[in-house]
Amino acid sequence: MSATTVRVMTWNLWWRFGPQWVDRQEAILATLRAVGPDVVAVQEAWPEQVETLAEQLGMHCRYAGPSYPPETDIARGDDPVSLGMGLLSRWPIADWKVRTMPARHRQLEPVAVVASLDHPQVTLHVVTSCLEYEPAFTDDRIAQTRLLAELATDPAYDGDAPVIVAGDLNAGPTSRVLGPLYDVLRDAWTGDPDAITSPDEAGPDLRDQRIDHIFYRPGTFSQEVEVTQAQLAGDPVDGITPSDHQAVVCDLRW
């Protein structure tokens, strides 16, 4: 099989928060067009937003929820629109498995997803989620990363493509919360080690850190996977900041 490169992006879209959320939609779309990802994991999204972005970009999409933040943590007013996560893919999404994550301290059943994509050469498996952020609930945070690690290392996903984990993991690179992922996966970030994706209003445990991540594992023991580029995205567009998070973008070649 000839060499394949896939551009993966993960981005927390900040739901309908902030006074300019309507204007932000065009800035989000412009950013995605400029980056040109093959696969985009999005968090803090709603179903119609995901569908609209996919239609405008000519991509396939799926949505799942519920996800963080729960309604009890952030005032959402009386807006009835759901808050969850989605995946945009250049290729058809052949399978979409939703798993409920551990969340013993919340009245919430947050989900993780394994998507199987019909890449022209291979089946590409992507695990995505948005994880707990409350420091007092670190037992749940670690349990959730263990679940992601379990999903990503399932032998059923062995094959000719790496398995990818992408999402808002609400933990910095040196946090023990990410230990279960670092034990079995590789961090795709090869850029500035001091890169920041967290919002300015993040708590002290998350502020000024890269809390949005892309991990991967080779599809087979002998497969060589190279990260050829890693960058952030999400700068203001015509004076409008698309989201309170920066996006993480990595090119994986195998």
N, C-alpha and C positions, 0 to 999 in steps of 0.2 A: 504494500500500500504506500502511495506517495505521501510525503510529509503534509500534515494538516495543521493549520493555525486557527484557533478560535478566540475571538475577543469576548471576554466575560466582564460584566459590569454588575455591581451591586449598589443600590441607591435607596436610601430612606427619603421618601418624597414629602414628608411632613404633612400628610393628610390635607384637611381643609383648615389647618391652623394658620393663624396670622391674618392681619387685615388685608393682605394682598394675595390671598390664596387663588382667586380667579385669575389674576394677572400672571401668577406663577406658572400656570399651566402652559402658556406659550413659551416661557423660559425653559421649562422642563423639556418640552418637545424640541426646542432649538438645540439644547444641550445634547439630547440623544441623537439628533441628526448629525451634529458635529462629531460626536465620538464614533458613531457607526458600529455599535456592538452587535455581536451575533446572538448573545444571550444576556438578558437583563433580569436580575432579581430585584424586585421593588418591595419596599416595606412602607407601612403607614399610607396605604393606598385604599381606594374604594373600587368596586367592580366596574362602574362606568368609566372611571379614569383609566383603568388598565385596558379596557376594551377600546376606548378612544385612541389612546397612544398606539396600540397595536394596529388599528385601522390606518392611522395617519402615517405610520412607519412601514406598513406592508408586512407586519410580523404576525405570528400566531401568539395566543395568550391563554392563560388560565389564572384563576383567582381562588384564594382560600382564606378562611378566617375561622374564628377570631384570632387577633394577634395583639401585641402590645402597641401603645399603652392602653390599659383598661380604662373604662369610663370613670371609674372612681378616682383615678390619679390626675386626670387632666380635664378641665371643664370643656365640654363639647356643646354646651347649650342644649337646645332642643333639636339639633340636627339629627335626623333619623338615619343618615347614610352610614353604612357599616364601615368598619376599619379593619383592614386585613393586609394581605400581601399578595403579590402576583409574580408571574414570570412571563416575559416576552421572549420569543424565540424566532430566529430567522427560519427555522425548520419546524415542521409539524410536531406537536406534542402528542406522542403516541400513547403515553401512559402518565397518570397523575395520581400518586398514592399519598393520601393525607394521614398523618399520625398525630394523635394528641400527645402533647408534651407534659411532663410533670409540672405541677403548679399548686403545691399544697397550701400556699399562703394567700391565694387569690380566689375570688369567685369568677374564675376564668378558665377556659379550656383551650389554651393557645396551641397552635398547630405547627408542625413541620411538614414539608412536602418533599417527595422524591419525584422528579419529572424525568421521563425518558423521551429524548428528542430524536427524531428521524433525520439525523445528519446524512447526507448523500453517501458517505463512506462507512459510517459506523452508527451504533446507537450510543448516544451521549447521555449520561445520567447526571442530573444536577439536584443536589439537596439544598433546600433553602428554608430560612426561618428568620424570625426576629425574637431575640431572647430577653428574659427577665433582666432588669437593670437595678433593682433595689438591693443595696449592699446587705441589708438585713436578711434578705432571702437568698443568700449565696448558695445555700444547699440546693435550692431549686435551680439556680444558674448552672451549677456544676452538673446536676442531674440532666439538665437539658443539653449541655454540650456532650455528655456521654451518649445521649440518644442520637445526636447528629453523627458522632463518631461511629456508633453502631450501624446506623443507616449507610454511611459512606463506605464502610468496610464489609458490607454484606457481599459474600461471594457471588450472589446472583448478579451483581453488577460488574463482575470481572469481564474483561473483553479488550477490544482494540482501541478503546479510548479511555482517558483518565476519568475518574469520578470526581466531581467538583462539589464543593460546599461554598455557598455564597450567601451572605446576609448581614443584617445588623445584629452583631453578637453582643453588643453592649458590654464589652470588656477590652481593655488594652492588650497589646501584644505580650506584655510581661505578667498579665494577671493569671493567677492560678485557675481562674474560671476556664481558661482556654486549654488547660493542661491535657484533658482527654483528647482534644483535637491534635495538639502538637505531638502527642504520643504516637499517633498512627497516620497523620497526614502531613503535608508540607505547606507552609505558608507561601502563597504566590506573590506576596509583596516583596519586590526587589528594589523598590524606590527608596526615597528618603526615610531613614529609620525614625525620624522625628515628625513624620507626616501626621496631620490632624484631620479627622473627619467628624468629630463630635461637635454638637451644637454649643454655642456660647453659654446657653442656660443649663447645660448638663451639670449634674451634681459633682462634687469635688473628686469623687472616685473615677469619673469618666471624662472630666473636662480636659481639653488639650491633649487628647489621645486619638489614636486610630482605632475606633471601635467597630468599624465596618470592615469585613474581611472576605477574602477568597482563599480557600484552601483546596488542595487536590491530593489525589493519590494516583499512581500509575494504574492502568487497567490490568496489567500483568506484572509479575515480579521483575521481568527483564525490560519492561518498557521504559524508554528514556523520554522524559517530559522536560521541556525547557520553557522558562518564562522569558519571552523576548522583549517584553515591555511592561512596565507598571507605572500608572499615573493616577492622579486625582482629576476629577472633573466636577463642575458645578459652580463656576464663577458667575458673577452677575451678567445678565443679558439685557442690554438696553436699560441698565439701572435697576433691574429686578433680580433679586437673588432667588434662584429656583427653589432652594430648600435650605433648612437649617443644618443639614448634613452635606459634606462633600461625598461624591461618589468615588468608589474604587474601581479601576479598570485595569485588567491584566490580559495580556496576550499569551496563550498557552500553545506551544508547538510540540508535536510528537510525530 
